[in-house]
Amino acid sequence: MFCSQRYRKVIHNPSPQRQKSSPSICQISAPPLGCWFKMAEDSKGKKIWDRGAWRDAAFFLRYLKPHARVFIPAMVALALTSCLTIAFVQLLSRIVGEGLAGAKGPEWQQQLTETSLWLIAIIAAQSTVAFFRIMLFAKAAERALCTLRREAFSHIIRLPMATLGRHRVGELGSRLANDVDAMRETLVMTIPQLIRHSVILLGCLIFLLSISVKLALVMMGTIPVALLLIALFGSRIRSLVRRTQDQLAHSQVIVEEALQSMVSVKAFANENLESRRYDQHINAFLTQALRAAPMRAAFISFIIFSFSLALIAVAWYALQMLQAGEIATTALTLFGGVSALMASSFAQFPELMTQLQRTLGATDRVRELLAEATEELGNSEGIRLRGELRMEAIGFSYPGRPEVKVLREFNLEAAAGQRIALVGPSGSGKSTAIALAYRFYPPCSGRILYDGEPAETYDLAALRRNLALVPQEVLLFGGSIRDNIAYGRPGATDAEIETAAAQANAHAFIEALPEGYDTLVGERGTQLSGGQRQRIAIARAILADPAILILDEATSSLDAESERLVQDALDRLMAGRTSIIIAHRLSTVRRCDQILVLSGGTVIERGRHEELLAREGSLYGTLARLQLE
């Protein structure tokens, strides 16, 4: 194992500060208090109660806090509408109770008229305040979630390559789309409704205690057992919903991969295969969703049954008190009206809690993603390398395959302005050496130096700004040609972009297009030919003006005319720069200052083209003869 322990220490171990604040990310069992607490393990493996949903609430509040000027008035409006609802029911119940108790006469008629007018005023006020409440909550929630989406995307693209390698593209896309969208519905609708009904319940309870302490206590006695069972149901539902979200993310992966590789799908007539793959994953999602459905149904049925039973018990006891003269008819009617409001609020909790459990499952995934350690990019300006590169005794294994040694005692030395070629069979470690040069991964052993200084002494962004890559398969972004060239140096002027395109032999074909530099290249550049995409990539590299240029099979997939144009552009680009060239076609490396022949992750031969050809029994000579035959 070359580097598994070292790499995990560098990339995966949380900081001491994070270890303090979070005992573990391992959920063990269903909590007795539902979503608000969950069982976890501390660093010694001891089971502890971890305040799960309190962390979820803090997670939401972190994004809502910058919008306090909108969110706090929304909360005030929410409390006000809840109080108005209680006042409405209280007034209505009181007037109905007095009517049932036999109130008559002109005074009663005047009181009825005044109460009706008050009820209308309360409804009008409640509707007006509700409008502002809903609007303000939506504004605060949408702004908060936009911030979350931006932060999540920014975090994802700053993750180390090793971490990104553990996630598939569709999975990460699902986190940004499906999981955050689940949070949106909860922030806009579910949480405000939970708070509203909680305020109503508390207000009703206080009011009931003021009517009859004895009857209120009887009613309250039916609640704790139901709440405990609700909590246990909620924990189970959260677990099921989380697994459902995972299955949905897996199905999204198939969609992303199929759409990104549509040319291959159609070229191999594998539409049916992709449909079957998607069916398999969507059926797994459906199975998981259907598995959660009985639990949700049982949850709601239990709520209906338990609270209906409690209502019967309270009604029976209230009538006993009425018969014994312990409560008046008017007070009992008022108690019944407020209790009905309380029961209707309770009836909303099952669906709201189910929605909340779904969101908390999505929140877990997003929070785990945001907890992944990112690369420290540092400052990208102010450093210009001469172009000297030295890799000494490099050993490396990928974190996901620590037992496979990709590079062993790999050595490379390039002086400023030299051209160094890496050749060898597939799997010999050429592309891995380039990945290490970019510091996509830390080497497991050995060291990398730029201009005589260890690579770690440079800010990551500044170092990478001094390198430019022209790959074999150029995948352009879906904007215009101008945008794609300017990607090499954001902020470049139109004149600089056109000069770079001219040097890359791209200006002529770009000008010939109907919209010129504003032509949209299509998704991944599919509207352009391979040679055109390659020349745009070269123009991008020219604009970046790197100290070290890396060419990864840059001409291997082109026709003769396109190769001539691209090679001419590459010669201009390589002039005066250190160039590292990966090539299978040995005709492209004849003029290199040094050729390194790799096999099994190590350099077995090095020298110039003529020297290696003249060396008897050399691998380079064998490869050259195979290509010439």
Secondary structure, DSSP 4 states (H G I P E B T S, - for coil): --SHHHHIIIIISPPHHHHHH-S-S---S--TTGGG-EEEE-TTS-EEEE-HHHHHHHHHHHHHGGGHHHHHHHHHHHHHHHHHHHHHHHHHHHHHHHHHTT--HHHHHHHHHHHHHHHHHHHHHHHHHHHHHHHHHHHHHHHHHHHHHHHHHHHHHTS-HHHHHTS-HHHHHHIIIIIHHHHHHIIIIIHHHHHHHHHHHHHHHHHHHHH-HHHHHHHHHTHHHHHHHHHHHHHHHHHHHHHHHHHHHHHHHHHHHHHHTHHHHHHTT-HHHHHHHHHHHHHHHHHHHHHHHHHHHHHHHHHHHHHHHHHHHHHHHHHHHHHTTSS-HHHHHHHHHHHHHHHHHHHHHHHHHHHHHHHHHHHHHHHHHHHSPPP-----SS------EEEEEEEE--TT-TTS-SEEEEEEEE-TT-EEEEE-STTSSHHHHHHHHTTSS--SEEEEEETTEEGGGS-HHHHHHTEEEE-SS----SSBHHHHHHTTSTT--HHHHHHHHHHTT-HHHHHHSTTGGG-B--GGGTTS-HHHHHHHHHHHHHHH--SEEEEESTTTTS-HHHHHHHHHHHHHHHTTSEEEEE-SSGGGGTT-SEEEEEETTEEEEEE-HHHHHHSTT-HHHHHHHHHH-
